[in-house]
Amino acid sequence: MKTFIRTIILACLAGFFTACNEDPEYYTLDSQPDEMHIQASVDRLILNKGIANQPAITFTWDAQPSPISADDQVTYAVRLYASANKDDFVTSLYDVGDARQFSLTHEELNNIIGRWVVAGQQVRVTAQVLSSVHNELKYVKPASSTVEFDVIGYERFPQYIYIHLTDDVTGEVTTESLSQRELGTGVYEATLDVVPCTYYFTTTTEPLPAYGQADGEKMVYVTEGDVPAFTCEEIGTRTFIVDTNPEYNDCRLLDIIQLPTEGVIWIVGTGTSVGWNPNDAAGKMTMTGGAREPYIYSWTGDFFKPEDAVNDSPGQFKIGLGGGWGDQFFYAPSPDTNPAEDHGIDGPRYENGMDYKWLSPVTGHYKFSVYLLRDDFHTSFEPAE
């Protein structure tokens, strides 16, 4: 009897260890057959900056039915990736709902491939559409359909662009470069002495492609033929700001008040936490207008009304444009100006017996800004977040 029991136990153990050596079985979702058969409107294209906002490629596909119920809603999403580098170069999903087509403009597609290859280099791209079945009781694995195409992009934002000015009187042509304050913004700037002239911009030192005038400040991108020129009737120092982003695509000629030393502007006074220190880094004002509005400078910090300030000239402040008291300043338009009510400003100038300061009307965290456009020269004073 003992021998029989021992035999049964050994048989069970043998079966147990045999089972442990077998591969485990996992639940897997069934793959859905591709019934979408995505297609691209072209199989090769060269992107054109001149028609940046026009459609470049359109993807269409057939409906993918639900394997559970014909009443289930099916929605779609599209993504693109570089065919040779799927793991590294892939876009996020574009949800398109129940639509069965998706388009990209020249600009949109160029922005995508511009992260993968340099301008002018061909890249093979895969477009993938994924279906999602909406069933309350059962999850359905998305079906997938892909199509490939080749594309060559353009340089979106060169490091420089070039202005070509033709003097109205002498006919002399002058060429100057415009640079970006911050690379990759597509906003270019140059401050030049101008006379009545006509002008346009090129993206390289070659005659084309170029930016000319479309309507008012708006530009047109020209790849062949004549370039319509802008007209300047002003004399003096002016700043050209050219924004090549599609949402703006404009050229503005601005009369910006020039600082005695570029970028040197600071707030000082016991109406602020800086105090009367003529060269304190804590009082430095920063350009807050960005590349499109480089004429706006601001300082955010603590202000004190007279009863809360200490030392001499309680509650007062002014704007320094150098490193000492003998330098030029921006002054208030009159003694003890309330910056919350009067947005006037005077300068840049030396004191000349008119040391007019602003007087803080409040104690708290505020932002004081200076707008340096000559035809809209003013300040603002507002609570800071």
C-alpha positions as CSV (number, residue, x, y, z in Angstrom):
1,M,0.0,0.0,0.0
2,K,2.8,2.4,0.9
3,T,4.5,1.6,-2.4
4,F,1.3,2.4,-4.3
5,I,0.9,5.8,-2.5
6,R,4.5,6.6,-3.2
7,T,4.0,5.9,-6.9
8,I,1.0,8.2,-7.0
9,I,2.9,11.1,-5.4
10,L,5.9,10.7,-7.7
11,A,3.6,10.7,-10.7
12,C,1.9,13.9,-9.5
13,L,5.2,15.6,-8.9
14,A,6.4,14.5,-12.3
15,G,3.4,16.1,-13.9
16,F,3.8,19.3,-11.8
17,F,7.5,19.8,-12.9
18,T,6.6,18.9,-16.5
19,A,3.9,21.7,-16.4
20,C,6.4,24.2,-15.0
21,N,8.7,23.6,-17.9
22,E,6.0,24.5,-20.5
23,D,5.7,28.0,-21.9
24,P,2.9,30.0,-20.2
25,E,-0.1,30.9,-22.3
26,Y,-1.1,34.6,-22.4
27,Y,-4.3,36.2,-23.7
28,T,-3.8,37.9,-27.0
29,L,-6.1,40.3,-28.9
30,D,-7.0,39.4,-32.4
31,S,-5.6,41.6,-35.1
32,Q,-8.1,43.2,-37.3
33,P,-7.6,42.9,-41.1
34,D,-6.9,46.2,-42.9
35,E,-10.0,47.2,-44.8
36,M,-9.0,50.9,-44.9
37,H,-6.4,50.7,-47.6
38,I,-5.0,54.2,-47.0
39,Q,-3.9,56.1,-50.1
40,A,-1.9,59.3,-50.7
41,S,-2.7,61.9,-53.3
42,V,0.9,61.9,-54.5
43,D,3.8,59.5,-54.0
44,R,6.5,62.2,-54.3
45,L,6.5,65.9,-53.7
46,I,8.8,68.9,-53.3
47,L,7.4,71.3,-50.7
48,N,7.0,75.0,-51.8
49,K,7.4,77.8,-49.4
50,G,5.6,80.1,-51.8
51,I,2.3,78.3,-51.3
52,A,3.0,77.4,-47.6
53,N,-0.6,77.5,-46.5
54,Q,-2.0,75.4,-49.4
55,P,-2.6,71.7,-49.2
56,A,0.4,69.6,-50.1
57,I,-0.9,66.0,-49.6
58,T,-4.2,64.4,-48.8
59,F,-4.7,60.9,-47.4
60,T,-8.0,59.0,-47.9
61,W,-9.1,55.6,-46.7
62,D,-12.1,53.2,-46.7
63,A,-14.3,52.6,-43.7
64,Q,-13.1,50.0,-41.2
65,P,-16.1,48.0,-39.8
66,S,-16.5,46.9,-36.3
67,P,-16.1,43.1,-35.9
68,I,-18.8,43.2,-33.1
69,S,-21.7,45.3,-34.2
70,A,-22.5,47.4,-37.3
71,D,-23.9,50.0,-34.9
72,D,-20.5,50.7,-33.2
73,Q,-18.9,54.0,-33.9
74,V,-15.5,53.8,-35.5
75,T,-13.1,56.8,-35.4
76,Y,-9.7,57.3,-36.9
77,A,-6.3,58.9,-36.1
78,V,-3.3,59.5,-38.4
79,R,0.4,59.7,-37.6
80,L,3.5,60.1,-39.8
81,Y,7.0,58.7,-39.3
82,A,10.3,58.5,-41.2
83,S,10.1,55.1,-42.8
84,A,13.8,54.2,-41.9
85,N,13.6,55.5,-38.3
86,K,10.1,54.6,-37.0
87,D,11.2,54.5,-33.4
88,D,13.0,57.9,-33.4
89,F,11.1,60.0,-35.9
90,V,7.4,59.9,-35.4
91,T,4.7,62.5,-35.0
92,S,1.9,62.5,-32.4
93,L,-1.5,61.3,-33.4
94,Y,-3.9,63.6,-35.4
95,D,-7.4,62.7,-34.3
96,V,-9.8,63.1,-37.2
97,G,-13.0,61.6,-35.7
98,D,-15.1,59.7,-38.2
99,A,-13.7,61.5,-41.2
100,R,-11.9,59.4,-43.8
101,Q,-9.5,61.9,-45.1
102,F,-6.7,64.1,-43.7
103,S,-4.6,66.8,-45.4
104,L,-1.4,68.6,-44.6
105,T,-0.2,72.0,-46.0
106,H,3.3,72.6,-47.3
107,E,4.1,74.4,-44.1
108,E,2.7,71.7,-41.8
109,L,4.5,68.9,-43.6
110,N,7.7,70.9,-43.8
111,N,7.7,71.5,-40.1
112,I,7.4,67.8,-39.5
113,I,10.2,66.6,-41.8
114,G,12.3,69.6,-40.8
115,R,12.9,67.7,-37.5
116,W,14.2,64.6,-39.4
117,V,16.4,65.9,-42.3
118,V,18.0,69.1,-43.5
119,A,16.3,71.2,-46.1
120,G,16.7,69.8,-49.7
121,Q,17.3,66.2,-48.5
122,Q,14.7,63.7,-49.6
123,V,13.1,61.5,-46.9
124,R,10.7,58.6,-47.3
125,V,7.7,59.0,-45.0
126,T,5.1,56.5,-43.8
127,A,1.6,57.7,-43.1
128,Q,-0.4,55.4,-40.8
129,V,-4.1,55.5,-40.1
130,L,-5.5,53.7,-37.0
131,S,-9.1,52.8,-36.4
132,S,-10.8,52.8,-32.9
133,V,-14.0,50.8,-32.4
134,H,-16.2,52.2,-29.6
135,N,-18.0,49.3,-28.0
136,E,-19.2,49.4,-24.4
137,L,-18.6,45.7,-23.7
138,K,-15.5,44.7,-25.5
139,Y,-12.2,46.3,-26.5
140,V,-11.2,45.9,-30.1
141,K,-7.6,46.1,-31.2
142,P,-7.1,49.0,-33.6
143,A,-6.6,48.2,-37.2
144,S,-3.7,49.8,-39.1
145,S,-3.1,50.8,-42.7
146,T,0.0,52.5,-44.1
147,V,1.2,54.2,-47.2
148,E,4.7,55.6,-48.1
149,F,5.7,58.7,-50.0
150,D,8.9,60.7,-50.7
151,V,9.2,64.4,-49.8
152,I,11.8,67.1,-50.0
153,G,11.4,70.2,-47.7
154,Y,12.6,73.7,-47.8
155,E,14.6,75.8,-45.3
156,R,12.0,77.4,-43.1
157,F,14.1,80.0,-41.3
158,P,17.6,80.8,-42.7
159,Q,20.0,82.4,-40.2
160,Y,19.8,85.7,-42.1
161,I,17.8,87.4,-44.8
162,Y,19.0,90.4,-46.9
163,I,17.4,93.7,-47.6
164,H,18.1,95.4,-50.9
165,L,17.4,99.2,-50.9
166,T,17.4,101.4,-54.0
167,D,17.9,105.1,-53.3
168,D,15.1,107.1,-55.0
169,V,17.5,109.9,-56.0
170,T,20.8,108.3,-56.8
171,G,19.6,104.9,-57.8
172,E,22.3,103.4,-55.6
173,V,21.6,99.9,-54.4
174,T,22.6,98.9,-50.8
175,T,22.4,95.4,-49.4
176,E,22.3,94.7,-45.6
177,S,21.6,91.6,-43.6
178,L,18.8,91.1,-41.1
179,S,19.3,88.7,-38.2
180,Q,17.1,86.9,-35.7
181,R,17.3,87.9,-32.1
182,E,16.5,84.3,-31.3
183,L,17.3,81.6,-33.9
184,G,14.3,79.7,-35.1
185,T,11.7,82.4,-34.6
186,G,11.6,83.5,-38.2
187,V,11.5,87.1,-37.1
188,Y,14.4,89.2,-38.5
189,E,15.5,92.7,-37.6
190,A,18.0,95.4,-38.6
191,T,18.3,99.1,-37.6
192,L,19.5,101.2,-40.5
193,D,19.8,104.9,-41.6
194,V,17.3,105.3,-44.4
195,V,16.3,107.8,-47.1
196,P,13.4,107.7,-49.5
197,C,13.9,104.4,-51.3
198,T,12.3,101.1,-52.4
199,Y,13.3,97.8,-50.9
200,Y,12.6,94.1,-50.8
201,F,14.2,91.0,-49.1
202,T,15.9,87.9,-50.3
203,T,16.5,84.7,-48.4
204,T,20.1,84.3,-49.7
205,T,22.6,86.5,-51.6
206,E,21.0,85.3,-54.8
207,P,18.2,87.4,-56.5
208,L,15.5,84.8,-55.8
209,P,13.6,83.6,-53.8
210,A,12.5,86.9,-52.3
211,Y,9.9,88.7,-50.2
212,G,8.1,91.6,-51.8
213,Q,5.1,93.7,-50.9
214,A,1.7,92.1,-51.2
215,D,-0.6,94.7,-49.5
216,G,0.3,97.2,-46.9
217,E,2.7,95.5,-44.5
218,K,1.9,92.1,-45.8
219,M,4.5,90.2,-47.9
220,V,4.5,87.9,-50.9
221,Y,7.0,85.1,-51.4
222,V,8.4,85.2,-54.9
223,T,10.3,82.3,-56.5
224,E,10.4,83.6,-60.1
225,G,9.8,86.8,-62.1
226,D,9.8,90.4,-60.7
227,V,9.7,91.2,-57.0
228,P,7.2,93.9,-56.0
229,A,9.1,96.4,-53.8
230,F,8.1,98.2,-50.6
231,T,8.3,102.0,-50.6
232,C,10.0,104.1,-47.9
233,E,9.5,107.9,-47.7
234,E,11.1,108.4,-44.4
235,I,14.6,109.8,-43.4
236,G,16.6,108.8,-40.3
237,T,17.2,105.7,-38.2
238,R,14.5,103.1,-38.6
239,T,14.2,99.5,-37.6
240,F,13.0,96.8,-40.1
241,I,11.2,93.9,-38.5
242,V,10.3,91.1,-40.9
243,D,8.2,88.2,-39.6
244,T,8.2,85.3,-42.1
245,N,5.8,83.1,-40.0
246,P,2.7,82.4,-42.1
247,E,0.3,83.8,-39.5
248,Y,2.0,87.2,-39.9
249,N,4.2,87.3,-43.0
250,D,4.7,91.0,-42.8
251,C,7.4,93.8,-42.8
252,R,7.1,96.7,-40.4
253,L,9.3,99.8,-40.6
254,L,9.4,101.2,-37.0
255,D,10.8,104.4,-35.5
256,I,12.1,103.0,-32.2
257,I,13.8,105.3,-29.6
258,Q,17.3,104.0,-29.4
259,L,18.9,103.5,-26.0
260,P,22.3,105.2,-25.5
261,T,23.7,101.8,-24.9
262,E,21.8,98.9,-26.3
263,G,20.0,96.8,-23.7
264,V,21.1,99.0,-20.8
265,I,18.0,100.1,-19.0
266,W,17.3,99.8,-15.3
267,I,14.9,101.0,-12.6
268,V,16.1,102.8,-9.5
269,G,14.6,104.5,-6.4
270,T,13.1,103.8,-3.0
271,G,9.7,103.5,-4.6
272,T,11.1,100.0,-5.5
273,S,13.0,97.2,-3.7
274,V,16.1,98.2,-5.7
275,G,16.7,101.5,-3.8
276,W,19.0,104.3,-4.9
277,N,21.7,102.1,-6.5
278,P,22.5,103.4,-10.0
279,N,24.0,100.1,-11.2
280,D,22.2,97.3,-9.4
281,A,21.5,94.1,-11.4
282,A,18.3,93.7,-9.4
283,G,16.9,96.7,-11.2
284,K,17.7,95.6,-14.8
285,M,14.7,95.9,-17.1
286,T,14.3,93.1,-19.6
287,M,12.9,93.1,-23.2
288,T,9.5,91.6,-22.8
289,G,8.0,92.3,-26.1
290,G,9.7,89.4,-27.9
291,A,11.0,89.4,-31.4
292,R,8.0,91.1,-32.8
293,E,8.0,93.9,-30.3
294,P,11.6,94.5,-29.2
295,Y,10.7,98.0,-28.1
296,I,9.0,96.9,-24.8
297,Y,11.1,96.7,-21.7
298,S,9.7,95.8,-18.2
299,W,10.7,95.4,-14.6
300,T,8.6,93.3,-12.2
301,G,9.2,93.6,-8.5
302,D,8.1,95.2,-5.3
303,F,6.9,98.8,-5.2
304,F,6.4,101.0,-2.1
305,K,4.1,104.0,-1.7
306,P,5.7,106.9,0.3
307,E,4.5,105.9,3.8
308,D,6.0,102.5,3.3
309,A,9.3,103.5,1.7
310,V,12.5,104.4,3.6
311,N,15.5,106.7,3.1
312,D,15.5,109.8,0.9
313,S,12.8,110.5,-1.7
314,P,10.4,107.9,-0.4
315,G,8.2,106.2,-3.0
316,Q,10.0,107.7,-6.0
317,F,11.8,106.0,-8.9
318,K,13.1,106.8,-12.4
319,I,14.8,104.8,-15.3
320,G,18.5,104.8,-15.8
321,L,20.2,104.3,-19.2
322,G,23.8,103.9,-18.1
323,G,25.9,103.0,-15.1
324,G,25.9,106.2,-13.1
325,W,24.2,109.4,-12.1
326,G,25.8,111.4,-14.9
327,D,24.2,109.2,-17.6
328,Q,21.0,109.8,-19.4
329,F,17.6,108.8,-17.9
330,F,14.0,108.3,-18.7
331,Y,12.0,110.7,-16.5
332,A,8.4,111.2,-15.5
333,P,6.6,114.0,-17.4
334,S,6.2,116.0,-14.1
335,P,7.3,115.7,-10.5
336,D,5.8,112.8,-8.5
337,T,3.8,111.4,-11.5
338,N,1.4,108.6,-10.6
339,P,2.3,105.8,-13.1
340,A,-1.1,104.2,-12.7
341,E,-2.9,107.3,-14.0
342,D,-0.4,109.1,-16.2
343,H,1.5,107.0,-18.7
344,G,3.6,109.8,-20.1
345,I,7.4,109.6,-20.2
346,D,10.3,112.0,-21.1
347,G,13.7,111.4,-22.5
348,P,16.2,110.0,-23.0
349,R,18.0,113.0,-21.6
350,Y,20.3,114.3,-19.0
351,E,18.9,115.8,-15.8
352,N,19.3,119.5,-16.7
353,G,17.6,120.6,-13.5
354,M,14.4,118.6,-14.2
355,D,14.9,115.5,-12.1
356,Y,11.3,114.4,-12.4
357,K,10.4,111.0,-10.9
358,W,7.4,108.7,-10.7
359,L,5.8,108.3,-7.3
360,S,4.4,104.8,-6.5
361,P,0.8,105.0,-5.5
362,V,0.7,101.5,-4.0
363,T,2.7,98.9,-2.1
364,G,2.8,95.6,-3.7
365,H,4.2,93.4,-6.5
366,Y,3.8,95.3,-9.8
367,K,5.1,95.4,-13.4
368,F,6.3,98.7,-14.8
369,S,6.9,98.8,-18.6
370,V,8.3,101.3,-21.1
371,Y,7.2,101.3,-24.8
372,L,9.9,102.8,-27.0
373,L,8.0,103.5,-30.2
374,R,8.5,107.2,-31.0
375,D,4.9,107.7,-32.1
376,D,3.5,105.7,-29.1
377,F,6.0,106.4,-26.4
378,H,4.4,105.6,-23.0
379,T,4.6,103.5,-19.8
380,S,2.3,101.0,-18.1
381,F,1.9,100.0,-14.5
382,E,-0.1,97.0,-13.5
383,P,-0.3,94.3,-10.8
384,A,2.1,91.3,-11.5
385,E,0.9,87.8,-11.4
